[in-house]
Structures are given as structure tokens and as C-alpha cells.
């Protein structure tokens, strides 16, 4: 496994809490990792999702008011 892949797994948010608690990584290592991440400010696109109409329990569409 490459070093980069290993690092990605260590700092994965789904496992991070467990690794910190068990001492697999130290809080200082995590802070260092966060500071090394690139600044992605402004590098995003806003996506607006259309709202679906509400349905009652029988699946019939409910009239919007």
C-alpha cells in the first residue's frame, strides 16, 4: 500500500475517532495533516436540487398551498 493511501485511511473521518482514542495516531499528527491540506476556498459549485412534491401515506400527491 502506498504511503498516500495509508495516510488517507488513517485520517478518514469514519475511523478517525477510533484511531485517536486507541492511540494509532496522535492529535498533533492530525493537526499537521489538516494544515498540509490545500486551500480549496472558492473551488466549488453550488447545486440546487428541485424539491419533490409531498405525498401522503397512500402515495397520492398532496396539493401544495
KAKAPE-V486920 format. One record per residue. PSI is psi as a letter, one per 20 degrees, with the letter a starting at -180 (none if undefined). OMEGA is omega in radians with two decimals (NA if undefined). Layout:
psi | omega
PSI | OMEGA
PSI | OMEGA
This chain:
psi | omega
p | -3.13
q | -3.13
h | -3.14
g | 3.11
g | 3.14
g | 3.13
g | 3.12
h | -3.14
h | 3.13
h | -3.04
j | 3.07
p | -3.08
h | -3.14
h | -3.11
i | -3.03
g | -3.12
g | 3.14
g | -3.13
h | 3.10
g | -3.12
g | -3.10
i | 3.12
j | 3.10
h | 3.02
q | 3.13
q | 3.12
h | 3.14
h | 3.09
h | 3.12
g | 3.10
g | 3.11
g | 3.11
g | -3.13
g | -3.13
h | -3.12
i | -3.13
q | -3.14
q | 3.10
o | -3.10
j | 3.14
p | 3.11
i | -3.12
m | -3.13
r | 3.09
p | 3.12
p | 3.13
p | 3.14
p | 3.12
p | 3.10
q | 3.11
p | 3.09
q | 3.10
q | -3.13
q | 3.09
q | 3.08
a | -3.07
h | -3.12
i | 3.14
i | 3.13
q | 3.11
p | 3.13
p | -3.14
p | 3.10
q | -3.11
none | NA
